[in-house]
Amino acid sequence: MKKELKVIEFKKKQKLLDTVNENSGKIEIVSISSCQEATSFRHFLWYYEK
């Protein structure tokens, strides 16, 4: 079975953390990354579904 890498973008880090905690048994986390654009941040959750 081939895994498909997925990504979700968040504007708030707390929302990302809540999503990770709620879905910890359903997803396999690959990476969490952030980038800054002017005065705002974007956070990314890279994962595979189990």
C-alpha distances in whole Angstrom, upper triangle without the diagonal:
4,7,10,13,16,19,22,26,29,32,33,32,33,30,28,28,29,25,24,26,25,21,21,19,17,16,15,18,18,21,24,27,30,32,36,37,41,42,38,35,31,29,25,22,19,16,12,12,11
4,7,10,13,16,20,23,26,30,31,30,31,29,26,27,27,24,22,25,24,21,21,19,17,15,14,16,15,19,22,24,27,29,33,34,38,39,35,32,28,26,22,20,16,14,10,11,11
4,6,9,13,16,20,23,26,27,26,27,25,22,23,24,20,19,21,21,17,17,16,14,11,11,13,12,15,18,20,23,26,29,31,34,35,32,29,25,22,19,16,12,10,7,8,9
4,6,10,13,17,20,23,25,24,25,23,20,22,22,19,18,21,20,17,17,17,14,12,11,12,12,14,17,18,21,23,27,28,31,32,29,26,22,20,16,14,10,9,6,8,10
4,7,11,14,17,20,22,21,22,20,17,19,20,17,16,19,19,16,16,17,14,11,10,10,9,11,13,15,17,19,23,24,28,29,26,22,19,16,12,10,7,6,5,8,11
4,7,10,14,17,19,18,19,17,14,16,17,14,13,17,17,14,15,16,13,10,10,10,9,11,12,13,16,18,21,22,26,26,23,20,16,14,10,8,6,5,6,8,12
4,7,10,13,15,15,17,14,11,14,15,12,12,16,16,14,15,17,14,11,12,10,10,9,9,10,12,14,17,18,22,23,19,16,12,10,7,5,5,6,9,11,14
4,7,10,12,12,14,11,9,12,13,10,11,14,14,13,15,17,15,12,13,11,12,11,10,11,12,14,16,17,21,21,17,14,10,8,6,5,7,9,11,12,16
4,7,9,10,12,10,8,12,13,11,12,16,16,15,17,20,18,15,16,14,14,12,10,10,9,11,13,14,17,17,13,10,7,6,5,7,9,12,15,16,20
4,6,7,9,7,6,10,11,10,12,15,15,15,17,20,19,17,18,15,16,14,11,10,9,11,12,13,16,15,11,9,6,5,6,8,11,14,17,18,21
4,7,9,8,8,12,13,13,15,17,18,18,20,23,22,20,21,18,19,16,13,12,10,10,10,11,13,12,8,6,5,6,9,11,15,17,21,22,25
4,5,6,7,9,10,11,13,15,16,17,19,22,21,20,21,18,19,16,13,12,10,12,12,13,15,13,10,8,7,7,10,12,16,18,21,22,25
4,5,5,6,9,10,11,12,14,16,16,20,20,18,19,15,17,14,10,10,9,11,12,15,17,15,11,9,8,6,9,10,14,16,20,21,23
4,5,5,6,9,10,11,12,14,15,19,19,18,19,16,18,16,13,13,13,15,16,18,20,18,14,12,12,10,12,12,16,17,21,21,23
4,5,5,6,9,10,10,12,14,17,17,16,18,15,18,16,13,14,13,16,17,18,21,18,15,13,11,10,11,11,14,16,19,19,21
4,5,5,6,9,10,11,12,15,15,13,14,12,14,12,9,11,11,14,16,18,20,19,15,12,10,7,8,7,11,12,15,16,18
4,5,5,6,9,10,10,14,14,13,14,12,14,13,10,12,13,16,18,20,23,21,18,15,13,10,11,9,13,13,16,17,18
4,5,5,6,9,10,13,14,13,15,14,17,15,13,15,16,19,21,23,25,23,20,17,15,13,13,12,15,15,17,17,18
4,5,5,6,8,11,11,10,13,11,14,14,12,14,16,19,21,23,25,24,20,17,15,12,11,9,12,12,14,13,15
4,6,5,6,9,9,8,10,8,12,11,10,13,15,19,21,23,26,25,21,18,16,12,11,8,11,10,12,12,13
4,6,5,9,10,10,12,11,15,15,13,16,18,22,24,26,29,27,24,21,19,16,15,12,14,13,15,14,15
4,6,8,9,10,13,13,16,17,16,19,20,23,26,28,30,29,25,22,20,17,16,13,15,14,15,13,14
4,5,5,6,9,10,14,15,14,18,20,23,26,28,31,29,26,23,20,17,15,12,13,11,11,10,10
4,6,6,8,8,12,13,14,17,20,23,26,29,32,30,27,24,21,17,16,12,13,11,11,10,10
4,6,8,10,14,16,17,20,23,27,30,32,35,34,30,27,24,21,19,15,15,12,11,9,8
4,7,10,13,15,16,20,22,26,29,31,34,33,29,26,23,20,17,14,13,10,9,6,5
4,6,9,12,13,16,19,23,26,28,31,31,27,24,21,17,14,11,10,6,6,5,5
4,6,9,12,15,18,22,25,28,31,31,27,24,21,17,14,10,9,5,5,6,6
4,6,8,11,15,18,22,24,28,27,24,20,17,14,11,7,6,4,7,9,10
4,7,10,14,17,21,23,27,27,24,20,17,14,11,8,5,5,7,11,12
4,6,10,13,17,20,23,23,20,16,14,11,8,6,5,7,10,13,15
4,7,11,14,17,20,20,17,13,11,7,6,5,6,9,13,15,17
4,7,11,14,17,17,14,10,8,6,5,7,8,12,15,18,21
4,7,10,13,13,10,7,6,4,6,9,11,15,18,21,24
4,7,10,11,9,6,5,7,9,12,14,18,21,24,27
4,6,7,6,4,6,9,12,15,17,21,25,27,30
4,6,5,6,8,11,14,17,19,23,27,29,32
4,6,8,11,14,17,21,23,27,30,32,36
4,7,10,14,17,21,23,27,30,32,35
4,7,10,14,17,20,23,27,29,32
4,7,10,14,16,20,23,25,28
4,7,10,13,16,20,22,25
4,7,10,13,17,19,22
4,6,10,13,16,19
4,6,10,12,15
4,7,10,13
4,7,9
4,6
4
